[in-house]
Amino acid sequence: MCLPTFLNATTSLQTVEYVDLERFMGKWYVIACIPTPLEKNIFNATETYRLVDDGTIATTFAFRKGGFNGPKKNFHPRGFVRNHTTNAVWGMQFIWPIKSDYRIIHLDSNYSITIIGREKRDYVWLMARQPRLSESSYQEMVGRIVQAGYDIDRLVRIPQRWP
């Protein structure tokens, strides 16, 4: 991984100062990511969050595999807020008992664009409330991903086409 000169493998990944969980809930379109093995060759990917009475976050990760007409896949991990001061550090549980690192490292003031990262800088997700970003907004977010210490040569745009 190529890290900018001001970062190294031990530099902590900075999160946003505070996340209003109620505002963060709802549907997000995955615009780009450094894909996990599950996310290779996906289309129309979305992540939807819902607060549950027990304080956890019910999540639906949905996408089409292999093309816009490919089979629809849905996964239902559970989010656990780990830092209640900022609400920006979560554990995301796909398989019990493992809770993966999940950090909100960028969130615009309108809650319309977010970047989710991991301390290891192995995966990153750029998401938005709309299925597309302008090219200038996309490039600005890519710049933020680079500043966070990610190798953007691994960043993949997720095709989005909605009726």
C-alpha positions in Angstrom: 0.0 0.0 0.0 1.3 3.4 -0.9 0.9 5.8 2.0 1.4 9.5 1.7 4.7 10.6 3.3 3.0 12.2 6.3 1.3 8.9 7.2 2.6 5.5 8.3 1.1 2.2 9.3 0.7 3.3 12.9 -1.0 6.6 12.3 -4.5 6.5 13.7 -7.3 6.9 11.2 -9.1 10.1 12.1 -12.9 10.0 12.3 -15.4 12.8 12.1 -16.0 14.7 15.4 -19.7 13.6 15.7 -22.3 11.6 13.9 -26.0 12.3 14.5 -27.1 8.6 14.2 -30.7 9.5 13.4 -29.6 11.6 10.4 -27.1 9.0 9.3 -29.8 6.3 9.1 -31.4 5.4 5.8 -30.2 4.4 2.3 -26.7 5.1 1.0 -25.5 4.3 -2.5 -22.0 2.8 -2.7 -20.2 5.0 -5.2 -16.7 3.5 -4.9 -14.8 1.2 -2.6 -11.7 -0.9 -2.1 -13.7 -4.1 -2.4 -13.8 -6.9 0.0 -13.9 -10.4 -1.7 -17.7 -10.2 -1.4 -17.8 -6.9 -3.2 -15.9 -7.9 -6.4 -18.0 -7.3 -9.6 -21.0 -5.8 -7.9 -23.6 -3.4 -9.4 -26.2 -1.1 -7.8 -24.8 -1.5 -4.3 -26.6 0.1 -1.4 -26.2 0.1 2.3 -29.2 0.9 4.4 -29.1 1.6 8.2 -31.9 1.5 10.8 -31.5 2.1 14.5 -32.9 -0.7 16.7 -34.4 -0.2 20.1 -31.5 -2.1 21.7 -29.1 0.6 20.4 -27.7 -1.6 17.5 -27.9 -0.7 13.9 -29.7 -3.1 11.6 -28.0 -3.0 8.2 -28.9 -4.2 4.8 -26.2 -4.4 2.2 -27.7 -5.1 -1.2 -26.3 -5.4 -4.7 -26.5 -7.2 -8.0 -23.7 -9.7 -8.7 -22.0 -9.6 -12.1 -24.2 -7.1 -13.9 -27.3 -4.8 -13.6 -29.5 -7.9 -14.3 -27.4 -10.2 -12.1 -28.8 -12.0 -9.1 -29.7 -9.7 -6.2 -27.8 -10.4 -3.0 -28.8 -9.1 0.4 -26.7 -9.3 3.6 -27.8 -8.2 7.0 -24.8 -7.3 9.3 -25.4 -5.6 12.6 -23.7 -2.4 13.6 -22.5 -1.7 17.2 -21.5 1.9 18.1 -18.2 1.5 20.0 -17.5 5.2 20.7 -20.7 6.9 22.0 -19.0 10.3 22.3 -18.6 10.6 18.6 -20.8 7.8 17.2 -18.2 7.5 14.5 -16.5 4.2 15.4 -18.6 1.1 15.0 -18.1 -2.6 15.0 -19.9 -4.3 12.0 -20.8 -7.9 12.6 -21.3 -10.1 9.5 -20.5 -13.3 11.4 -20.8 -13.9 15.1 -18.7 -13.1 17.2 -16.5 -11.0 14.9 -17.1 -7.3 14.8 -15.1 -5.6 12.0 -13.7 -2.1 12.4 -16.0 0.5 10.7 -15.1 4.2 11.0 -16.9 7.2 9.6 -13.9 9.3 8.4 -15.8 11.9 6.4 -19.4 13.1 6.5 -20.6 16.3 4.9 -22.8 18.7 6.8 -25.9 17.7 4.8 -25.3 14.0 5.5 -25.3 13.4 1.8 -21.8 12.0 1.3 -19.7 9.8 3.6 -16.5 7.9 3.6 -16.2 4.8 5.8 -12.7 3.4 6.5 -10.9 0.9 8.6 -7.9 1.4 10.9 -5.9 -1.1 8.8 -6.7 0.9 5.6 -7.4 -2.3 3.8 -11.0 -1.4 2.8 -12.8 1.9 2.2 -16.3 2.9 1.0 -17.4 6.2 -0.5 -21.2 6.5 -0.3 -23.8 9.1 -1.1 -27.5 9.6 -0.7 -27.8 9.7 -4.5 -26.5 7.1 -7.0 -24.1 9.5 -8.6 -21.7 12.2 -7.7 -20.5 15.0 -10.0 -17.0 14.3 -11.2 -15.6 17.2 -9.2 -17.3 15.9 -6.0 -16.0 12.4 -6.7 -12.4 13.7 -7.2 -12.6 15.7 -4.0 -13.6 12.5 -2.1 -10.9 10.5 -3.8 -8.5 13.2 -2.5 -9.8 12.7 1.0 -9.3 9.0 0.7 -5.7 9.5 -0.3 -5.2 11.9 2.6 -6.5 9.2 4.9 -3.7 6.9 3.7 -5.4 4.6 1.2 -3.9 3.2 -2.0 -6.4 4.6 -4.5 -5.0 2.3 -7.2 -7.3 -0.3 -5.5 -10.3 2.0 -5.5 -13.1 0.7 -7.8 -16.2 2.7 -8.9 -19.4 0.8 -8.4 -21.7 1.0 -11.4 -25.1 2.5 -10.5 -28.1 2.5 -12.9 -31.5 3.1 -11.5 -34.9 3.5 -13.3 
